[in-house]
Amino acid sequence: MKTGYWIVIIMVAWLLSVAVGYKASSATGIQPGYFESAEAGGYGGGAATIEGISEEVQDYYKDLYKENE
């Protein structure tokens, strides 16, 4: 009988942790797969031209990329 209680406690704790994780994820606004995209700075997108930023900022980041090679 004690084993049954532990299983119920573990299942309830798991469901609560999933619910809290989902709530935290939805509150941040970050969607799954964001960090795999080239637009996520510092995650392998250094050499690509990123739309939406000025030429000056693009040149700055290209210079940083060249310095780290």
MARTOR-962347 format. One record per residue: residue number from 0; residue in one letter; x, y, z of N, C-alpha, C, O in turn. Coordinates in steps of 0.02 Angstrom, whole numbers, plus 50000, padded with zeros to 5 digits. Example, Ala and Ser with C-alpha at 12.3 -4.5 7.8 and 13.67 -1.06 7.14 Angstrom:
2
num: 0; residuo: a; nc1: 50660; nc2: 49716; nc3: 50390; cac1: 50615; cac2: 49775; cac3: 50390; cc1: 50660; cc2: 49835; cc3: 50390; oc1: 50712; oc2: 49834; oc3: 50423
num: 1; residuo: s; nc1: 50642; nc2: 49888; nc3: 50354; cac1: 50684; cac2: 49947; cac3: 50357; cc1: 50645; cc2: 50002; cc3: 50394; oc1: 50670; oc2: 50057; oc3: 50402
***
This chain:
69
num: 0; residuo: m; nc1: 50041; nc2: 49940; nc3: 50000; cac1: 50000; cac2: 50000; cac3: 50000; cc1: 50043; cc2: 50063; cc3: 50000; oc1: 50025; oc2: 50113; oc3: 49969
num: 1; residuo: k; nc1: 50100; nc2: 50061; nc3: 50034; cac1: 50144; cac2: 50120; cac3: 50035; cc1: 50171; cc2: 50135; cc3: 49965; oc1: 50180; oc2: 50194; oc3: 49948
num: 2; residuo: t; nc1: 50185; nc2: 50085; nc3: 49927; cac1: 50211; cac2: 50094; cac3: 49860; cc1: 50161; cc2: 50132; cc3: 49817; oc1: 50180; oc2: 50175; oc3: 49777
num: 3; residuo: g; nc1: 50098; nc2: 50117; nc3: 49824; cac1: 50045; cac2: 50152; cac3: 49787; cc1: 50044; cc2: 50226; cc3: 49802; oc1: 50034; oc2: 50267; oc3: 49758
num: 4; residuo: y; nc1: 50053; nc2: 50244; nc3: 49866; cac1: 50055; cac2: 50315; cac3: 49885; cc1: 50115; cc2: 50351; cc3: 49853; oc1: 50108; oc2: 50407; oc3: 49829
num: 5; residuo: w; nc1: 50172; nc2: 50318; nc3: 49853; cac1: 50232; cac2: 50349; cac3: 49823; cc1: 50223; cc2: 50359; cc3: 49748; oc1: 50245; oc2: 50410; oc3: 49721
num: 6; residuo: i; nc1: 50191; nc2: 50312; nc3: 49715; cac1: 50179; cac2: 50319; cac3: 49644; cc1: 50133; cc2: 50379; cc3: 49631; oc1: 50144; oc2: 50418; oc3: 49585
num: 7; residuo: v; nc1: 50081; nc2: 50386; nc3: 49671; cac1: 50035; cac2: 50442; cac3: 49664; cc1: 50072; cc2: 50508; cc3: 49677; oc1: 50062; oc2: 50556; oc3: 49640
num: 8; residuo: i; nc1: 50113; nc2: 50510; nc3: 49729; cac1: 50150; cac2: 50571; cac3: 49746; cc1: 50198; cc2: 50589; cc3: 49689; oc1: 50204; oc2: 50648; oc3: 49671
num: 9; residuo: i; nc1: 50232; nc2: 50540; nc3: 49660; cac1: 50279; cac2: 50553; cac3: 49606; cc1: 50241; cc2: 50578; cc3: 49544; oc1: 50265; oc2: 50624; oc3: 49510
num: 10; residuo: m; nc1: 50185; nc2: 50548; nc3: 49529; cac1: 50146; cac2: 50569; cac3: 49470; cc1: 50120; cc2: 50641; cc3: 49479; oc1: 50122; oc2: 50680; oc3: 49432
num: 11; residuo: v; nc1: 50096; nc2: 50658; nc3: 49538; cac1: 50071; cac2: 50725; cac3: 49551; cc1: 50129; cc2: 50775; cc3: 49547; oc1: 50121; oc2: 50829; oc3: 49519
num: 12; residuo: a; nc1: 50186; nc2: 50758; nc3: 49575; cac1: 50244; cac2: 50802; cac3: 49572; cc1: 50267; cc2: 50812; cc3: 49500; oc1: 50285; oc2: 50868; oc3: 49481
num: 13; residuo: w; nc1: 50266; nc2: 50759; nc3: 49460; cac1: 50285; cac2: 50764; cac3: 49390; cc1: 50237; cc2: 50809; cc3: 49352; oc1: 50258; oc2: 50852; oc3: 49314
num: 14; residuo: l; nc1: 50172; nc2: 50799; nc3: 49362; cac1: 50122; cac2: 50841; cac3: 49328; cc1: 50129; cc2: 50915; cc3: 49348; oc1: 50123; oc2: 50959; oc3: 49306
num: 15; residuo: l; nc1: 50141; nc2: 50927; nc3: 49412; cac1: 50150; cac2: 50997; cac3: 49434; cc1: 50213; cc2: 51027; cc3: 49403; oc1: 50213; oc2: 51085; oc3: 49383
num: 16; residuo: s; nc1: 50267; nc2: 50989; nc3: 49399; cac1: 50329; cac2: 51016; cac3: 49370; cc1: 50320; cc2: 51030; cc3: 49295; oc1: 50347; oc2: 51079; oc3: 49270
num: 17; residuo: v; nc1: 50284; nc2: 50988; nc3: 49260; cac1: 50270; cac2: 51001; cac3: 49189; cc1: 50228; cc2: 51064; cc3: 49182; oc1: 50242; oc2: 51105; oc3: 49138
num: 18; residuo: a; nc1: 50177; nc2: 51071; nc3: 49224; cac1: 50134; cac2: 51131; cac3: 49221; cc1: 50173; cc2: 51194; cc3: 49236; oc1: 50164; oc2: 51245; oc3: 49202
num: 19; residuo: v; nc1: 50216; nc2: 51192; nc3: 49286; cac1: 50256; cac2: 51251; cac3: 49304; cc1: 50306; cc2: 51267; cc3: 49248; oc1: 50316; oc2: 51325; oc3: 49232
num: 20; residuo: g; nc1: 50337; nc2: 51217; nc3: 49220; cac1: 50384; cac2: 51227; cac3: 49165; cc1: 50350; cc2: 51256; cc3: 49103; oc1: 50377; oc2: 51301; oc3: 49071
num: 21; residuo: y; nc1: 50290; nc2: 51232; nc3: 49088; cac1: 50253; cac2: 51258; cac3: 49031; cc1: 50233; cc2: 51331; cc3: 49043; oc1: 50238; oc2: 51372; oc3: 48998
num: 22; residuo: k; nc1: 50211; nc2: 51346; nc3: 49104; cac1: 50192; cac2: 51414; cac3: 49121; cc1: 50252; cc2: 51461; cc3: 49116; oc1: 50246; oc2: 51517; oc3: 49089
num: 23; residuo: a; nc1: 50309; nc2: 51440; nc3: 49140; cac1: 50369; cac2: 51482; cac3: 49137; cc1: 50391; cc2: 51492; cc3: 49065; oc1: 50412; oc2: 51547; oc3: 49046
num: 24; residuo: s; nc1: 50386; nc2: 51440; nc3: 49024; cac1: 50406; cac2: 51445; cac3: 48955; cc1: 50359; cc2: 51491; cc3: 48916; oc1: 50383; oc2: 51531; oc3: 48875
num: 25; residuo: s; nc1: 50296; nc2: 51487; nc3: 48928; cac1: 50249; cac2: 51530; cac3: 48892; cc1: 50254; cc2: 51602; cc3: 48915; oc1: 50238; oc2: 51648; oc3: 48877
num: 26; residuo: a; nc1: 50276; nc2: 51614; nc3: 48976; cac1: 50282; cac2: 51682; cac3: 49002; cc1: 50344; cc2: 51717; cc3: 48974; oc1: 50345; oc2: 51779; oc3: 48971
num: 27; residuo: t; nc1: 50395; nc2: 51680; nc3: 48953; cac1: 50456; cac2: 51711; cac3: 48928; cc1: 50450; cc2: 51733; cc3: 48856; oc1: 50485; oc2: 51778; oc3: 48835
num: 28; residuo: g; nc1: 50406; nc2: 51702; nc3: 48818; cac1: 50397; cac2: 51720; cac3: 48749; cc1: 50446; cc2: 51687; cc3: 48702; oc1: 50444; oc2: 51698; oc3: 48641
num: 29; residuo: i; nc1: 50491; nc2: 51646; nc3: 48728; cac1: 50539; cac2: 51610; cac3: 48686; cc1: 50506; cc2: 51546; cc3: 48661; oc1: 50481; oc2: 51506; oc3: 48701
num: 30; residuo: q; nc1: 50506; nc2: 51537; nc3: 48596; cac1: 50475; cac2: 51479; cac3: 48567; cc1: 50526; cc2: 51423; cc3: 48558; oc1: 50586; oc2: 51437; oc3: 48550
num: 31; residuo: p; nc1: 50504; nc2: 51361; nc3: 48559; cac1: 50551; cac2: 51306; cac3: 48548; cc1: 50585; cc2: 51313; cc3: 48480; oc1: 50553; oc2: 51331; oc3: 48431
num: 32; residuo: g; nc1: 50650; nc2: 51299; nc3: 48478; cac1: 50688; cac2: 51304; cac3: 48416; cc1: 50720; cc2: 51372; cc3: 48405; oc1: 50756; oc2: 51380; oc3: 48356
num: 33; residuo: y; nc1: 50709; nc2: 51420; nc3: 48450; cac1: 50737; cac2: 51487; cac3: 48441; cc1: 50813; cc2: 51485; cc3: 48439; oc1: 50844; oc2: 51517; oc3: 48397
num: 34; residuo: f; nc1: 50843; nc2: 51448; nc3: 48484; cac1: 50915; cac2: 51450; cac3: 48490; cc1: 50951; cc2: 51410; cc3: 48436; oc1: 51012; oc2: 51412; oc3: 48431
num: 35; residuo: e; nc1: 50914; nc2: 51374; nc3: 48395; cac1: 50944; cac2: 51340; cac3: 48338; cc1: 50947; cc2: 51385; cc3: 48277; oc1: 50980; oc2: 51368; oc3: 48228
num: 36; residuo: s; nc1: 50913; nc2: 51442; nc3: 48278; cac1: 50911; cac2: 51486; cac3: 48220; cc1: 50974; cc2: 51528; cc3: 48216; oc1: 51008; oc2: 51540; oc3: 48266
num: 37; residuo: a; nc1: 50990; nc2: 51551; nc3: 48156; cac1: 51050; cac2: 51592; cac3: 48146; cc1: 51044; cc2: 51660; cc3: 48177; oc1: 51094; oc2: 51693; oc3: 48189
num: 38; residuo: e; nc1: 50983; nc2: 51683; nc3: 48190; cac1: 50973; cac2: 51750; cac3: 48218; cc1: 50991; cc2: 51753; cc3: 48292; oc1: 51001; oc2: 51807; oc3: 48319
num: 39; residuo: a; nc1: 50997; nc2: 51696; nc3: 48324; cac1: 51014; cac2: 51695; cac3: 48395; cc1: 51089; cc2: 51707; cc3: 48401; oc1: 51129; oc2: 51662; oc3: 48388
num: 40; residuo: g; nc1: 51108; nc2: 51766; nc3: 48422; cac1: 51179; cac2: 51784; cac3: 48426; cc1: 51218; cc2: 51739; cc3: 48472; oc1: 51195; oc2: 51721; oc3: 48526
num: 41; residuo: g; nc1: 51276; nc2: 51719; nc3: 48450; cac1: 51318; cac2: 51676; cac3: 48492; cc1: 51305; cc2: 51603; cc3: 48483; oc1: 51336; oc2: 51561; oc3: 48516
num: 42; residuo: y; nc1: 51259; nc2: 51585; nc3: 48438; cac1: 51242; cac2: 51515; cac3: 48429; cc1: 51258; cc2: 51492; cc3: 48358; oc1: 51220; oc2: 51455; oc3: 48328
num: 43; residuo: g; nc1: 51315; nc2: 51515; nc3: 48332; cac1: 51338; cac2: 51491; cac3: 48267; cc1: 51315; cc2: 51531; cc3: 48208; oc1: 51325; oc2: 51510; oc3: 48151
num: 44; residuo: g; nc1: 51285; nc2: 51589; nc3: 48218; cac1: 51261; cac2: 51629; cac3: 48162; cc1: 51305; cc2: 51689; cc3: 48149; oc1: 51280; oc2: 51739; oc3: 48122
num: 45; residuo: g; nc1: 51369; nc2: 51687; nc3: 48166; cac1: 51412; cac2: 51746; cac3: 48161; cc1: 51428; cc2: 51770; cc3: 48092; oc1: 51435; oc2: 51830; oc3: 48082
num: 46; residuo: a; nc1: 51433; nc2: 51726; nc3: 48043; cac1: 51455; cac2: 51747; cac3: 47977; cc1: 51397; cc2: 51767; cc3: 47932; oc1: 51407; oc2: 51800; oc3: 47881
num: 47; residuo: a; nc1: 51337; nc2: 51750; nc3: 47950; cac1: 51279; cac2: 51765; cac3: 47908; cc1: 51256; cc2: 51837; cc3: 47918; oc1: 51263; oc2: 51865; oc3: 47972
num: 48; residuo: t; nc1: 51229; nc2: 51866; nc3: 47865; cac1: 51200; cac2: 51933; cac3: 47870; cc1: 51131; cc2: 51927; cc3: 47901; oc1: 51089; oc2: 51887; oc3: 47878
num: 49; residuo: i; nc1: 51119; nc2: 51966; nc3: 47951; cac1: 51056; cac2: 51963; cac3: 47987; cc1: 51013; cc2: 52021; cc3: 47964; oc1: 51035; oc2: 52079; oc3: 47965
num: 50; residuo: e; nc1: 50952; nc2: 52007; nc3: 47943; cac1: 50907; cac2: 52059; cac3: 47920; cc1: 50882; cc2: 52099; cc3: 47980; oc1: 50875; oc2: 52073; oc3: 48035
num: 51; residuo: g; nc1: 50868; nc2: 52163; nc3: 47968; cac1: 50838; cac2: 52204; cac3: 48020; cc1: 50887; cc2: 52246; cc3: 48060; oc1: 50865; oc2: 52283; oc3: 48104
num: 52; residuo: i; nc1: 50952; nc2: 52241; nc3: 48046; cac1: 51000; cac2: 52284; cac3: 48081; cc1: 51039; cc2: 52324; cc3: 48029; oc1: 51042; oc2: 52304; oc3: 47971
num: 53; residuo: s; nc1: 51067; nc2: 52379; nc3: 48051; cac1: 51100; cac2: 52424; cac3: 48005; cc1: 51166; cc2: 52395; cc3: 47978; oc1: 51193; oc2: 52347; oc3: 48007
num: 54; residuo: e; nc1: 51190; nc2: 52424; nc3: 47924; cac1: 51253; cac2: 52402; cac3: 47895; cc1: 51311; cc2: 52412; cc3: 47944; oc1: 51357; oc2: 52371; oc3: 47947
num: 55; residuo: e; nc1: 51308; nc2: 52467; nc3: 47982; cac1: 51361; cac2: 52481; cac3: 48030; cc1: 51365; cc2: 52426; cc3: 48083; oc1: 51420; oc2: 52404; oc3: 48101
num: 56; residuo: v; nc1: 51309; nc2: 52404; nc3: 48108; cac1: 51308; cac2: 52351; cac3: 48158; cc1: 51330; cc2: 52285; cc3: 48127; oc1: 51365; oc2: 52246; oc3: 48159
num: 57; residuo: q; nc1: 51309; nc2: 52272; nc3: 48066; cac1: 51330; cac2: 52211; cac3: 48032; cc1: 51405; cc2: 52210; cc3: 48023; oc1: 51437; oc2: 52158; oc3: 48033
num: 58; residuo: d; nc1: 51435; nc2: 52267; nc3: 48003; cac1: 51507; cac2: 52270; cac3: 47996; cc1: 51543; cc2: 52259; cc3: 48062; oc1: 51595; oc2: 52226; oc3: 48065
num: 59; residuo: y; nc1: 51515; nc2: 52287; nc3: 48116; cac1: 51544; cac2: 52277; cac3: 48182; cc1: 51546; cc2: 52203; cc3: 48200; oc1: 51598; oc2: 52178; oc3: 48223
num: 60; residuo: y; nc1: 51491; nc2: 52168; nc3: 48189; cac1: 51489; cac2: 52097; cac3: 48206; cc1: 51534; cc2: 52056; cc3: 48159; oc1: 51563; oc2: 52006; oc3: 48181
num: 61; residuo: k; nc1: 51539; nc2: 52076; nc3: 48096; cac1: 51584; cac2: 52040; cac3: 48051; cc1: 51656; cc2: 52049; cc3: 48073; oc1: 51696; oc2: 52002; oc3: 48069
num: 62; residuo: d; nc1: 51674; nc2: 52109; nc3: 48096; cac1: 51742; cac2: 52120; cac3: 48121; cc1: 51755; cc2: 52079; cc3: 48183; oc1: 51810; oc2: 52052; oc3: 48191
num: 63; residuo: l; nc1: 51706; nc2: 52072; nc3: 48228; cac1: 51715; cac2: 52030; cac3: 48286; cc1: 51725; cc2: 51958; cc3: 48266; oc1: 51766; oc2: 51922; oc3: 48295
num: 64; residuo: y; nc1: 51688; nc2: 51936; nc3: 48216; cac1: 51694; cac2: 51867; cac3: 48193; cc1: 51764; cc2: 51855; cc3: 48164; oc1: 51794; oc2: 51802; oc3: 48176
num: 65; residuo: k; nc1: 51791; nc2: 51904; nc3: 48127; cac1: 51857; cac2: 51896; cac3: 48097; cc1: 51911; cc2: 51893; cc3: 48151; oc1: 51960; oc2: 51856; oc3: 48144
num: 66; residuo: e; nc1: 51903; nc2: 51932; nc3: 48204; cac1: 51952; cac2: 51933; cac3: 48257; cc1: 51956; cc2: 51866; cc3: 48294; oc1: 52009; oc2: 51848; oc3: 48320
num: 67; residuo: n; nc1: 51900; nc2: 51829; nc3: 48296; cac1: 51899; cac2: 51766; cac3: 48333; cc1: 51919; cc2: 51706; cc3: 48291; oc1: 51920; oc2: 51650; oc3: 48317
num: 68; residuo: e; nc1: 51934; nc2: 51716; nc3: 48229; cac1: 51954; cac2: 51660; cac3: 48186; cc1: 52024; cc2: 51638; cc3: 48199; oc1: 52048; oc2: 51591; oc3: 48167
***
